[in-house]
């Protein structure tokens, strides 16, 4: 399990780095919007500031959710529940865990939950 923990911790560090970058970009967009015309809906240069802010906010939310998934996977490692589907209780295929180390469900249960 040490290798699993190491992979999850590396993923956690990467997601934290990406989250910090995205949060900084979000702050830059918000700061830039204070210095510009509030009506950017007809800006011929491209996407509106509101659109960029919305895209970055969604990205930040996604990264925060990913960070929570990794933290939960680390807890499962500690509780010896890692690799067991939280829905059906069966072992998760090792190949799936290799691809998605923070996954909580086997393929069948994940497909049903969609």
N, CA, C and O of each residue as an XYZ file, in Angstrom:
456
protein
N       0.803     -1.206      0.000
C       0.000      0.000      0.000
C       0.846      1.271      0.000
O       0.337      2.360     -0.265
N       2.128      1.129      0.296
C       2.994      2.309      0.289
C       3.074      2.944     -1.095
O       3.115      4.168     -1.222
N       3.098      2.093     -2.148
C       3.153      2.627     -3.501
C       1.849      3.331     -3.868
O       1.861      4.339     -4.575
N       0.727      2.799     -3.387
C      -0.575      3.438     -3.618
C      -0.613      4.786     -2.911
O      -1.009      5.794     -3.498
N      -0.203      4.798     -1.662
C      -0.181      6.053     -0.899
C       0.720      7.082     -1.598
O       0.356      8.253     -1.702
N       1.881      6.650     -2.071
C       2.803      7.561     -2.755
C       2.177      8.136     -4.024
O       2.300      9.331     -4.293
N       1.506      7.286     -4.803
C       0.833      7.763     -6.027
C      -0.263      8.753     -5.702
O      -0.396      9.780     -6.367
N      -1.056      8.446     -4.672
C      -2.140      9.348     -4.286
C      -1.601     10.672     -3.756
O      -2.155     11.732     -4.045
N      -0.533     10.610     -2.989
C       0.048     11.838     -2.458
C       0.665     12.685     -3.579
O       0.603     13.913     -3.532
N       1.253     12.037     -4.578
C       1.783     12.764     -5.731
C       0.643     13.418     -6.508
O       0.763     14.558     -6.956
N      -0.461     12.690     -6.665
C      -1.621     13.260     -7.352
C      -2.191     14.421     -6.550
O      -2.572     15.444     -7.118
N      -2.249     14.266     -5.237
C      -2.743     15.328     -4.365
C      -1.887     16.597     -4.529
O      -2.425     17.699     -4.632
N      -0.590     16.442     -4.552
C       0.310     17.588     -4.716
C       0.106     18.254     -6.073
O       0.105     19.481     -6.172
N      -0.065     17.443     -7.121
C      -0.287     17.990     -8.462
C      -1.614     18.752     -8.529
O      -1.674     19.843     -9.098
N      -2.661     18.191     -7.958
C      -3.964     18.866     -7.977
C      -3.897     20.153     -7.154
O      -4.483     21.162     -7.545
N      -3.201     20.134     -6.035
C      -3.048     21.348     -5.234
C      -2.304     22.425     -6.018
O      -2.662     23.600     -5.947
N      -1.272     22.034     -6.764
C      -0.544     22.992     -7.596
C      -1.441     23.589     -8.670
O      -1.448     24.800     -8.889
N      -2.200     22.721     -9.338
C      -3.115     23.189    -10.388
C      -4.214     24.070     -9.811
O      -4.634     25.039    -10.443
N      -4.680     23.732     -8.606
C      -5.705     24.543     -7.946
C      -5.161     25.927     -7.615
O      -5.852     26.926     -7.818
N      -3.950     25.997     -7.115
C      -3.340     27.294     -6.798
C      -3.195     28.136     -8.067
O      -3.458     29.339     -8.048
N      -2.776     27.508     -9.168
C      -2.646     28.222    -10.441
C      -3.996     28.742    -10.922
O      -4.110     29.895    -11.337
N      -5.013     27.894    -10.866
C      -6.346     28.282    -11.329
C      -6.928     29.384    -10.448
O      -7.559     30.314    -10.949
N      -6.719     29.282     -9.149
C      -7.218     30.316     -8.238
C      -6.532     31.648     -8.517
O      -7.173     32.698     -8.465
N      -5.238     31.614     -8.812
C      -4.509     32.837     -9.145
C      -5.036     33.436    -10.449
O      -5.197     34.652    -10.553
N      -5.303     32.594    -11.437
C      -5.865     33.080    -12.699
C      -7.237     33.699    -12.464
O      -7.557     34.745    -13.030
N      -8.045     33.054    -11.631
C      -9.370     33.582    -11.313
C      -9.237     34.964    -10.681
O      -9.945     35.897    -11.061
N      -8.336     35.090     -9.724
C      -8.116     36.377     -9.065
C      -7.680     37.445    -10.066
O      -8.095     38.599     -9.965
N      -6.840     37.060    -11.036
C      -6.398     37.998    -12.069
C      -7.564     38.467    -12.936
O      -7.662     39.650    -13.262
N      -8.443     37.543    -13.309
C      -9.597     37.906    -14.131
C     -10.522     38.837    -13.356
O     -11.030     39.813    -13.909
N     -10.741     38.540    -12.089
C     -11.599     39.398    -11.261
C     -10.972     40.787    -11.127
O     -11.664     41.797    -11.259
N      -9.676     40.836    -10.867
C      -8.986     42.124    -10.736
C      -9.038     42.903    -12.050
O      -9.251     44.116    -12.045
N      -8.846     42.219    -13.164
C      -8.888     42.878    -14.470
C     -10.272     43.430    -14.766
O     -10.404     44.475    -15.404
N     -11.296     42.739    -14.309
C     -12.663     43.193    -14.593
C     -13.004     44.468    -13.831
O     -13.911     45.201    -14.226
N     -12.294     44.739    -12.754
C     -12.529     45.978    -12.006
C     -12.051     47.195    -12.788
O     -12.585     48.294    -12.632
N     -11.044     46.992    -13.628
C     -10.425     48.093    -14.353
C     -10.972     48.284    -15.761
O     -10.482     49.135    -16.503
N     -11.970     47.512    -16.134
C     -12.496     47.604    -17.494
C     -13.949     48.018    -17.480
O     -14.587     48.115    -16.431
N     -14.441     48.252    -18.653
C     -15.851     48.588    -18.842
C     -16.706     47.427    -18.334
O     -16.447     46.273    -18.676
N     -17.695     47.715    -17.545
C     -18.542     46.670    -16.975
C     -19.371     45.962    -18.041
O     -19.806     44.831    -17.829
N     -19.595     46.606    -19.179
C     -20.373     46.000    -20.252
C     -19.426     45.403    -21.287
O     -19.083     46.049    -22.277
N     -19.011     44.171    -21.047
C     -18.100     43.532    -21.989
C     -18.814     42.533    -22.889
O     -18.167     41.752    -23.587
N     -20.123     42.552    -22.877
C     -20.904     41.581    -23.649
C     -20.714     41.737    -25.152
O     -20.911     40.781    -25.903
N     -20.338     42.919    -25.595
C     -20.193     43.144    -27.024
C     -18.731     43.384    -27.407
O     -18.443     44.086    -28.376
N     -17.842     42.815    -26.661
C     -16.409     42.962    -26.903
C     -16.037     42.196    -28.167
O     -16.191     40.975    -28.212
N     -15.549     42.890    -29.197
C     -15.188     42.199    -30.437
C     -13.922     41.354    -30.312
O     -13.587     40.610    -31.233
N     -13.224     41.459    -29.199
C     -11.972     40.729    -29.016
C     -12.180     39.262    -28.674
O     -11.224     38.488    -28.728
N     -13.371     38.859    -28.331
C     -13.585     37.445    -28.024
C     -14.472     37.239    -26.815
O     -15.475     37.928    -26.632
N     -14.079     36.263    -25.982
C     -14.891     35.861    -24.833
C     -15.049     37.007    -23.838
O     -14.158     37.839    -23.669
N     -16.183     37.022    -23.203
C     -16.434     38.054    -22.205
C     -15.700     37.728    -20.918
O     -15.343     36.580    -20.656
N     -15.486     38.753    -20.132
C     -14.841     38.548    -18.836
C     -15.715     37.646    -17.970
O     -15.206     36.792    -17.244
N     -17.023     37.837    -18.050
C     -17.940     36.998    -17.267
C     -17.803     35.534    -17.674
O     -17.835     34.647    -16.821
N     -17.650     35.277    -18.970
C     -17.484     33.913    -19.450
C     -16.172     33.320    -18.915
O     -16.153     32.189    -18.428
N     -15.085     34.083    -19.007
C     -13.797     33.604    -18.507
C     -13.865     33.328    -17.013
O     -13.340     32.323    -16.535
N     -14.509     34.218    -16.283
C     -14.649     34.040    -14.832
C     -15.444     32.778    -14.531
O     -15.097     32.023    -13.623
N     -16.502     32.549    -15.283
C     -17.328     31.360    -15.095
C     -16.552     30.086    -15.405
O     -16.649     29.100    -14.675
N     -15.782     30.111    -16.494
C     -14.969     28.948    -16.865
C     -13.948     28.639    -15.774
O     -13.782     27.481    -15.389
N     -13.272     29.653    -15.280
C     -12.270     29.444    -14.235
C     -12.915     28.980    -12.931
O     -12.359     28.130    -12.235
N     -14.077     29.527    -12.597
C     -14.767     29.105    -11.374
C     -15.150     27.634    -11.460
O     -15.038     26.904    -10.476
N     -15.598     27.198    -12.624
C     -15.947     25.792    -12.831
C     -14.706     24.914    -12.714
O     -14.750     23.841    -12.114
N     -13.609     25.373    -13.285
C     -12.352     24.619    -13.219
C     -11.876     24.499    -11.764
O     -11.441     23.428    -11.341
N     -11.958     25.587    -11.009
C     -11.560     25.573     -9.600
C     -12.437     24.593     -8.823
O     -11.934     23.820     -8.007
N     -13.748     24.622     -9.074
C     -14.665     23.705     -8.384
C     -14.337     22.250     -8.716
O     -14.378     21.384     -7.843
N     -14.014     21.990     -9.976
C     -13.647     20.629    -10.390
C     -12.379     20.173     -9.667
O     -12.310     19.044     -9.181
N     -11.388     21.042     -9.596
C     -10.138     20.686     -8.925
C     -10.354     20.462     -7.432
O      -9.744     19.564     -6.851
N     -11.205     21.256     -6.808
C     -11.505     21.051     -5.386
C     -12.195     19.702     -5.172
O     -11.910     19.007     -4.196
N     -13.096     19.334     -6.075
C     -13.761     18.036     -5.979
C     -12.743     16.904     -6.157
O     -12.802     15.892     -5.458
N     -11.823     17.081     -7.083
C     -10.777     16.072     -7.312
C      -9.893     15.919     -6.081
O      -9.517     14.807     -5.710
N      -9.567     17.040     -5.454
C      -8.764     17.011     -4.237
C      -9.491     16.248     -3.131
O      -8.870     15.496     -2.379
N     -10.802     16.443     -3.034
C     -11.600     15.714     -2.039
C     -11.614     14.219     -2.347
O     -11.559     13.400     -1.430
N     -11.687     13.854     -3.633
C     -11.656     12.439     -4.021
C     -10.336     11.788     -3.614
O     -10.318     10.665     -3.111
N      -9.247     12.496     -3.833
C      -7.934     11.951     -3.479
C      -7.811     11.820     -1.964
O      -7.288     10.822     -1.467
N      -8.292     12.825     -1.227
C      -8.247     12.756      0.241
C      -9.070     11.569      0.745
O      -8.657     10.871      1.671
N     -10.223     11.348      0.137
C     -11.061     10.208      0.532
C     -10.363      8.889      0.217
O     -10.463      7.936      0.989
N      -9.662      8.827     -0.901
C      -8.923      7.607     -1.253
C      -7.803      7.356     -0.241
O      -7.559      6.212      0.140
N      -7.132      8.404      0.188
C      -6.087      8.248      1.210
C      -6.686      7.741      2.519
O      -6.068      6.934      3.215
N      -7.880      8.208      2.854
C      -8.560      7.698      4.057
C      -8.886      6.217      3.910
O      -8.756      5.449      4.864
N      -9.315      5.814      2.699
C      -9.611      4.399      2.473
C      -8.353      3.547      2.592
O      -8.416      2.407      3.053
N      -7.214      4.092      2.180
C      -5.951      3.375      2.349
C      -5.698      3.154      3.834
O      -5.326      2.056      4.248
N      -5.898      4.190      4.629
C      -5.685      4.096      6.083
C      -6.654      3.124      6.741
O      -6.290      2.407      7.673
N      -7.890      3.103      6.249
C      -8.936      2.244      6.835
C      -8.959      0.848      6.226
O      -9.808      0.026      6.569
N      -8.025      0.587      5.324
C      -7.933     -0.690      4.626
C      -9.160     -0.992      3.769
O      -9.484     -2.152      3.515
N      -9.834      0.063      3.330
C     -10.967     -0.102      2.434
C     -10.623      0.262      1.002
O     -11.485      0.248      0.124
N      -9.363      0.586      0.771
C      -8.942      0.973     -0.576
C      -9.025     -0.231     -1.509
O      -8.622     -1.340     -1.158
N      -9.553      0.012     -2.695
C      -9.646     -1.054     -3.687
C     -10.932     -1.854     -3.604
O     -11.122     -2.816     -4.348
N     -11.818     -1.455     -2.696
C     -13.111     -2.123     -2.534
C     -14.194     -1.137     -2.967
O     -14.215      0.007     -2.514
N     -15.083     -1.581     -3.835
C     -16.171     -0.736     -4.335
C     -17.083     -0.332     -3.181
O     -17.548     -1.183     -2.424
N     -17.339      0.973     -3.049
C     -18.197      1.454     -1.967
C     -19.668      1.126     -2.224
O     -20.479      1.193     -1.301
N     -20.023      0.778     -3.451
C     -21.410      0.469     -3.778
C     -21.748     -1.013     -3.590
O     -22.752     -1.355     -2.966
N     -20.896     -1.885     -4.138
C     -21.223     -3.320     -4.102
C     -20.341     -4.128     -3.159
O     -20.671     -5.266     -2.827
N     -19.222     -3.550     -2.726
C     -18.336     -4.239     -1.801
C     -17.353     -5.212     -2.446
O     -16.588     -5.878     -1.749
N     -17.372     -5.294     -3.763
C     -16.433     -6.176     -4.458
C     -15.112     -5.455     -4.709
O     -15.038     -4.228     -4.649
N     -14.085     -6.230     -4.988
C     -12.771     -5.652     -5.301
C     -12.839     -4.894     -6.630
O     -13.458     -5.350     -7.591
N     -12.199     -3.746     -6.660
C     -12.100     -2.963     -7.890
C     -10.931     -3.524     -8.697
O      -9.864     -3.808     -8.154
N     -11.149     -3.677     -9.987
C     -10.121     -4.210    -10.884
C      -8.835     -3.393    -10.733
O      -8.870     -2.165    -10.810
N      -7.705     -4.068    -10.519
C      -6.428     -3.359    -10.366
C      -6.084     -2.440    -11.548
O      -5.455     -1.398    -11.365
N      -6.496     -2.830    -12.754
C      -6.246     -1.966    -13.919
C      -7.005     -0.654    -13.796
O      -6.496      0.398    -14.184
N      -8.216     -0.708    -13.259
C      -8.990      0.523    -13.045
C      -8.297      1.393    -12.004
O      -8.208      2.610    -12.163
N      -7.808      0.766    -10.941
C      -7.108      1.518     -9.900
C      -5.811      2.122    -10.430
O      -5.383      3.184     -9.979
N      -5.194      1.443    -11.382
C      -3.975      1.978    -11.986
C      -4.280      3.265    -12.756
O      -3.523      4.234    -12.702
N      -5.397      3.252    -13.467
C      -5.790      4.402    -14.283
C      -6.395      5.513    -13.425
O      -6.086      6.690    -13.610
N      -7.254      5.131    -12.492
C      -7.946      6.088    -11.621
C      -7.715      5.693    -10.167
O      -8.588      5.077     -9.556
N      -6.575      6.026     -9.606
C      -6.241      5.547     -8.259
C      -7.182      6.035     -7.158
O      -7.241      5.419     -6.094
N      -7.907      7.108     -7.383
C      -8.815      7.617     -6.352
C     -10.247      7.123     -6.532
O     -11.145      7.557     -5.809
N     -10.471      6.222     -7.485
C     -11.833      5.769     -7.746
C     -12.434      5.063     -6.534
O     -11.736      4.398     -5.768
N     -13.747      5.224     -6.382
C     -14.466      4.620     -5.262
C     -15.271      3.395     -5.697
O     -15.685      2.583     -4.869
N     -15.487      3.277     -7.008
C     -16.396      2.240     -7.499
C     -15.785      1.406     -8.605
O     -14.910      1.849     -9.350
N     -16.277      0.188     -8.682
C     -15.913     -0.676     -9.803
C     -16.580     -0.119    -11.069
O     -17.437      0.761    -10.988
N     -16.191     -0.625    -12.209
C     -16.719     -0.133    -13.474
C     -18.228     -0.292    -13.551
O     -18.931      0.635    -13.952
N     -18.731     -1.462    -13.170
C     -20.181     -1.735    -13.259
C     -20.981     -0.747    -12.411
O     -21.975     -0.194    -12.881
N     -20.563     -0.522    -11.181
C     -21.294      0.395    -10.285
C     -21.168      1.835    -10.744
O     -22.123      2.605    -10.646
N     -19.989      2.207    -11.246
C     -19.796      3.562    -11.751
C     -20.702      3.813    -12.950
O     -21.262      4.901    -13.083
N     -20.852      2.818    -13.825
C     -21.719      2.958    -14.989
C     -23.179      3.096    -14.567
O     -23.930      3.859    -15.174
N     -23.578      2.371    -13.546
C     -24.973      2.460    -13.057
C     -25.256      3.788    -12.381
O     -26.393      4.259    -12.398
N     -24.249      4.395    -11.792
C     -24.479      5.626    -11.042
C     -24.601      6.858    -11.921
O     -24.931      7.940    -11.436
N     -24.340      6.702    -13.190
C     -24.426      7.850    -14.119
C     -25.804      8.150    -14.460
O     -26.062      9.078    -15.226
